[in-house]
Amino acid sequence: MHVTDPIPPVLDLTASSVELTRVLCDIESVSGGEVAIADAIQASLAGVAHLELFRDGDAIVARTNLGREKRVVIAGHIDTVPINANLPVRLDGDFLVGRGTVDMKGGVAVALKLAAELVEPAFDVTWIWYDHEEVQSSLNGLGRLAALRPDLLAADFAILGEPTSAAIEGGCNGTARIDVTLHGVRAHSARAWVGHNAIHDAAAVLAILAAYVPAEIEVDGLVFREGLNAVGIVGGVAGNVIPDRAVVTINYRFAPSRTADDAVAHLRETFAGFDLTVTDLAAGARPGLGAPLAQQFLAAVGGVAAPKYGWTDVARFSALGIPAVNYGPGDPLRAHADDERVDVAEILACERGLRQWLTAG
């Protein structure tokens, strides 16, 4: 018997952005399993005449080509962290509850609806929905597009639909992860004095972290708070063996005024004398709010811009010289939570804000 691939669902892009969020969330798309949702997005946009479509892996790009003076990118990732009995999505009062509602299928839904409906926006728009954001940076679909097809990311301004409670958050902190390795000598625990306990030596590293005072650094008018924290500790051989090795894993969130090299230098200074290995490193992004399009966007949306403390893919745009901000529905404190939930009013607010800016110019 011949087995054919399943036909992807065609999303109803005339539905409300709230309903579209619910439908998208119910298409399970844990990182590495984005094929079904990417197929659905591609199939749903295939008949939209004013958009030119591209696909790379599970990243979908749709562009207008109206000859406008300015081009903007509006992007969002389609993957989620693993589910935990939190699908299908349910409506609880004013909230959609379930995996992906905050991070970040509300933003994806808004972008899809506007991409289909805005036939003649004030700017040319490149819409991007990409894969593998919630896992290691080397797999990131936006990073892949930037490396293989940088022309598809070319723009004067970019908006990333990460959750911001429908407010504008400029730039983002950088992130570094290091392993500090402590070395000892194995011995039988009954004769501990013969060896040297590497786990005990980790106390000195933890003492540095406990005493560390994170900096608050103003960058282009926004104050970014840094952070330095142990996020893991590993050691031990057996219940009767003095361990000869222990590793403390540390995450450093640094202000976008620092380069990646600056961050590593600070870590080496802070943990001078220890065996330190950098395992992950990504520079942040300056707020980008001085760009004329950013000022127009801020005026259209209203409110006061805030800093983005976590790392987001606005840093990839910043690295290409494109000013970028975060703007999407959902409280970022709810991202990845088992009771992840988004206020439907924030979904509608983001749709209104983007629609007004993209049509008024």
ABEGO torsion letter per residue (X at the ends): XBBBBBBBBBBBAABBAAAAAAAAAABBBBBGAAAAAAAAAAAAAAABAABBBBBBEABBBBBBBAGBABBBBBBBBABBBBBBGAOBBBBBEABBBEBGAAOAAAAAAAAAAAAAABABBABBBBBBBBBGAABBAAABAAAAAAAABAAAABBABBBBABBAGGBBBBEBBBBBBBBBBBBBBBBBAABAAABBBAAAAAAAAAAAAAABBBBBBBBGGBBBBBBBBBABBBBEABAABBBABBBBBBBBBBBAABBAAAAAAAAAAAABGBBBBBABBBBBBBAGAABAAAAAAAAAAEEBBBBBABBBAAAAAAAAGBBBBBBBBEBAAABGBAABBBBAAAAAAAAAAAAAAAAAX
